[in-house]
Amino acid sequence: MEKYLKKITQNGRALYLAYDHGLEHGPKDFNEKTLDPHFILDLALKGKATAIILQGGVAQEYYYHSRYQSVLPLILKINGKTNLYQTKNPYSPITYDILDAKKIGASAIGYTIYLGSAFEAKMFKEFSEVRSKSHQLGLASILWVYPRGEFITDEDSEEVTSYAARVGLELGADIIKIKYCGSESGFRKAVLAAGRTKVVLSGGPKAEKENFLEVLRSVMRAGAMGAAIGRNIWQSEDPLKAIQSIREIIFG
């Protein structure tokens, strides 16, 4: 596992600047400045993010054959969906081929599973295939595990969060991206459930600065490797200052 993580970690820690929201949420999360991928890529460099998370089209048009490719590791999100179609059983189809991900310089791939969805088995099978292919190409596999199917009654409970983390271990992910469950002790249980698989916090919607930073401190004390954060950085009044504050907590 460790050999796949070298390019996207620093001293065993990770700060991923997430910018895959355009497909999932549309442009509503962005202002005129953050709509421009160049702004986000520059922010990742200045803020010393350990990697940038992009969907395929943005990576192809703004990252590939650019000055960023040699200095900023890429995590390519290879599946996704819009929020225009609402269903109790979400499913994100594969949107980008792993061979193409390798060609444009990705160091890792990201894949979302909606735990508890009626399409859970299909997503398990797909991730098994993409994990195997990614490792053959020397890429890390990062699993977004979100319990959001019709059979999930409380996606933020400690029990469900630990279950999500364990699923990542059982499916062979190198890194698991999960949400905060509301308590440090609960998140520590999730980290333990993940075993040797690394855990990063899913940053989620924009929150009050001090509240978010305290959550981040909590998950780091609980044993997380780091965090994948988007809106709580580039929706801030001062995005560079925000990412620097987050980096200080993760790396000390």
C-alpha positions as CSV (number, residue, x, y, z in Angstrom):
1,M,0.0,0.0,0.0
2,E,2.7,2.5,1.0
3,K,4.4,2.5,-2.4
4,Y,1.2,3.9,-4.0
5,L,1.0,6.7,-1.5
6,K,4.4,8.3,-1.8
7,K,3.5,10.8,-4.5
8,I,0.4,12.1,-2.7
9,T,1.6,12.2,0.9
10,Q,4.2,14.2,2.8
11,N,5.7,12.6,6.0
12,G,2.7,10.3,6.2
13,R,0.2,13.2,6.1
14,A,-2.1,14.5,3.4
15,L,-3.9,17.7,2.4
16,Y,-5.9,17.3,-0.7
17,L,-7.5,20.4,-2.3
18,A,-10.8,19.2,-3.7
19,Y,-12.2,20.7,-6.8
20,D,-14.5,18.0,-8.3
21,H,-17.7,19.8,-7.3
22,G,-18.7,21.1,-10.7
23,L,-20.1,17.8,-11.9
24,E,-21.7,16.9,-8.6
25,H,-23.2,20.3,-7.6
26,G,-23.1,22.4,-10.8
27,P,-21.6,26.0,-10.7
28,K,-23.6,27.1,-7.7
29,D,-20.6,26.5,-5.3
30,F,-18.3,28.9,-7.2
31,N,-18.0,32.6,-7.7
32,E,-16.4,34.3,-10.7
33,K,-12.9,33.8,-9.3
34,T,-13.3,30.1,-8.2
35,L,-15.0,29.2,-11.5
36,D,-11.6,29.4,-13.1
37,P,-9.6,26.2,-12.5
38,H,-6.3,28.2,-12.8
39,F,-7.2,30.0,-9.6
40,I,-7.7,26.8,-7.7
41,L,-4.5,25.2,-9.2
42,D,-2.5,28.2,-8.2
43,L,-4.0,28.1,-4.7
44,A,-3.0,24.4,-4.4
45,L,0.6,25.3,-5.2
46,K,0.8,28.4,-3.0
47,G,-0.9,26.5,-0.1
48,K,1.4,23.5,-0.6
49,A,-1.4,21.0,-1.0
50,T,-0.1,17.4,-1.3
51,A,-2.5,16.8,-4.3
52,I,-5.4,18.4,-6.2
53,I,-8.6,16.5,-6.8
54,L,-10.2,17.0,-10.3
55,Q,-12.7,15.5,-12.6
56,G,-11.4,14.3,-16.0
57,G,-12.4,17.3,-18.2
58,V,-10.8,19.9,-15.9
59,A,-7.7,17.8,-15.5
60,Q,-7.4,17.3,-19.3
61,E,-7.9,21.0,-20.2
62,Y,-6.1,22.8,-17.3
63,Y,-3.6,20.3,-15.7
64,Y,-2.3,18.1,-18.5
65,H,0.7,19.6,-20.3
66,S,0.7,22.6,-18.0
67,R,3.2,23.9,-15.4
68,Y,1.2,22.2,-12.7
69,Q,1.8,18.7,-13.9
70,S,5.4,18.5,-12.8
71,V,4.9,20.1,-9.4
72,L,1.4,19.2,-8.2
73,P,0.2,15.6,-7.9
74,L,-3.2,14.8,-9.3
75,I,-6.0,12.7,-7.9
76,L,-8.4,12.0,-10.7
77,K,-12.0,11.4,-9.8
78,I,-13.1,8.7,-12.3
79,N,-16.8,8.5,-11.4
80,G,-19.5,11.0,-10.7
81,K,-23.1,12.2,-11.1
82,T,-25.2,15.4,-11.0
83,N,-27.6,16.4,-8.3
84,L,-30.3,17.1,-10.9
85,Y,-31.6,13.6,-10.7
86,Q,-32.8,12.8,-7.2
87,T,-33.1,9.2,-6.0
88,K,-33.1,7.3,-2.8
89,N,-30.6,4.9,-4.4
90,P,-27.7,7.0,-5.8
91,Y,-25.1,5.6,-8.2
92,S,-22.1,7.3,-9.8
93,P,-21.1,5.9,-13.2
94,I,-17.5,5.8,-14.3
95,T,-16.8,8.9,-16.3
96,Y,-13.0,8.6,-17.1
97,D,-10.9,5.7,-18.1
98,I,-7.9,4.7,-15.9
99,L,-5.5,4.4,-18.8
100,D,-6.4,8.0,-19.8
101,A,-5.9,9.0,-16.1
102,K,-2.4,7.6,-16.3
103,K,-1.7,9.4,-19.6
104,I,-2.6,12.8,-18.2
105,G,-0.4,12.4,-15.2
106,A,-2.6,11.2,-12.3
107,S,-0.9,9.8,-9.3
108,A,-4.2,8.4,-7.9
109,I,-7.8,7.7,-8.8
110,G,-10.9,8.5,-6.7
111,Y,-14.1,6.5,-6.8
112,T,-17.3,7.0,-4.8
113,I,-19.4,4.2,-3.3
114,Y,-22.9,5.0,-1.8
115,L,-23.1,2.5,0.9
116,G,-26.7,1.1,1.4
117,S,-27.8,2.0,-2.1
118,A,-29.6,-0.6,-4.1
119,F,-26.7,-0.3,-6.5
120,E,-24.1,-1.1,-3.8
121,A,-23.1,-4.5,-5.4
122,K,-22.5,-2.8,-8.8
123,M,-20.3,-0.2,-7.2
124,F,-18.4,-2.8,-5.3
125,K,-17.6,-4.7,-8.5
126,E,-16.6,-1.6,-10.4
127,F,-14.3,-0.5,-7.6
128,S,-12.7,-3.9,-7.5
129,E,-11.9,-3.6,-11.2
130,V,-10.6,0.0,-11.0
131,R,-8.5,-0.7,-7.9
132,S,-6.8,-3.6,-9.7
133,K,-6.1,-1.6,-12.8
134,S,-4.9,1.4,-10.9
135,H,-2.4,-0.7,-9.0
136,Q,-1.1,-2.2,-12.2
137,L,-0.4,1.3,-13.4
138,G,1.2,2.4,-10.2
139,L,-1.7,4.6,-9.1
140,A,-3.2,4.8,-5.6
141,S,-6.9,4.1,-5.2
142,I,-8.9,6.4,-3.0
143,L,-12.5,5.4,-2.0
144,W,-15.1,7.9,-1.1
145,V,-17.5,6.0,1.1
146,Y,-20.8,7.8,1.6
147,P,-23.7,5.9,3.3
148,R,-26.6,7.5,1.4
149,G,-28.8,4.7,0.2
150,E,-32.5,4.3,1.0
151,F,-31.6,1.8,3.7
152,I,-29.5,4.3,5.6
153,T,-31.4,6.1,8.4
154,D,-28.6,8.1,9.9
155,E,-25.5,8.5,7.7
156,D,-23.6,10.5,10.3
157,S,-24.0,8.0,13.2
158,E,-20.8,6.6,14.7
159,E,-21.8,3.0,13.9
160,V,-22.4,3.8,10.2
161,T,-19.2,5.9,9.9
162,S,-17.2,3.0,11.3
163,Y,-18.9,0.6,8.9
164,A,-18.0,2.9,6.0
165,A,-14.4,2.9,7.1
166,R,-14.4,-0.9,7.5
167,V,-15.8,-1.3,4.0
168,G,-12.9,0.6,2.6
169,L,-10.5,-1.8,4.3
170,E,-12.4,-4.8,3.2
171,L,-12.5,-3.6,-0.5
172,G,-8.8,-3.0,-0.6
173,A,-8.7,0.8,-0.9
174,D,-5.4,2.6,-0.2
175,I,-7.2,5.6,1.4
176,I,-10.8,6.1,2.6
177,K,-12.5,9.4,2.5
178,I,-15.3,9.7,5.0
179,K,-17.4,12.3,6.8
180,Y,-17.1,13.4,10.4
181,C,-19.5,11.5,12.7
182,G,-19.8,14.3,15.3
183,S,-17.3,13.1,18.0
184,E,-13.6,12.5,18.3
185,S,-14.2,9.2,20.0
186,G,-16.5,8.0,17.2
187,F,-14.0,9.0,14.5
188,R,-11.3,7.2,16.4
189,K,-13.4,4.0,16.2
190,A,-13.7,4.6,12.5
191,V,-9.9,4.9,12.1
192,L,-9.5,1.7,14.1
193,A,-12.1,0.0,11.9
194,A,-10.1,1.0,8.8
195,G,-7.1,-1.0,10.0
196,R,-4.0,-0.3,7.8
197,T,-6.1,1.6,5.3
198,K,-5.5,5.4,5.7
199,V,-8.4,7.7,6.5
200,V,-8.9,11.3,5.3
201,L,-11.7,13.6,6.4
202,S,-14.3,14.7,3.8
203,G,-14.4,18.4,4.2
204,G,-18.1,18.9,3.3
205,P,-20.0,22.2,3.0
206,K,-18.6,25.6,4.1
207,A,-18.8,25.8,7.9
208,E,-17.8,28.5,10.5
209,K,-14.0,28.7,10.4
210,E,-13.3,27.9,14.0
211,N,-15.8,25.1,14.1
212,F,-14.3,23.5,11.0
213,L,-10.7,23.8,12.3
214,E,-11.7,22.2,15.6
215,V,-13.3,19.3,13.7
216,L,-10.0,19.0,11.8
217,R,-8.0,19.0,15.0
218,S,-10.4,16.3,16.4
219,V,-10.0,13.9,13.4
220,M,-6.2,14.4,13.4
221,R,-6.1,13.5,17.1
222,A,-8.3,10.5,16.3
223,G,-5.6,9.2,13.9
224,A,-6.6,10.4,10.5
225,M,-3.9,10.9,7.9
226,G,-5.3,14.3,6.8
227,A,-8.3,15.7,4.9
228,A,-9.7,16.4,1.4
229,I,-11.1,19.9,1.6
230,G,-12.7,22.1,-1.1
231,R,-15.4,24.5,-0.1
232,N,-14.0,25.3,3.4
233,I,-10.9,26.6,1.6
234,W,-11.9,28.3,-1.7
235,Q,-15.3,29.6,-0.4
236,S,-13.4,31.4,2.4
237,E,-12.9,35.2,2.3
238,D,-9.1,34.5,2.2
239,P,-8.6,31.1,0.6
240,L,-4.8,31.1,0.9
241,K,-5.0,31.9,4.6
242,A,-7.6,29.2,5.0
243,I,-5.4,26.5,3.4
244,Q,-2.4,27.6,5.4
245,S,-4.3,27.3,8.7
246,I,-5.5,23.8,7.6
247,R,-2.0,22.8,6.6
248,E,-0.6,23.9,10.0
249,I,-3.1,21.6,11.8
250,I,-2.4,18.6,9.6
251,F,1.4,18.9,9.4
252,G,2.1,20.7,12.7
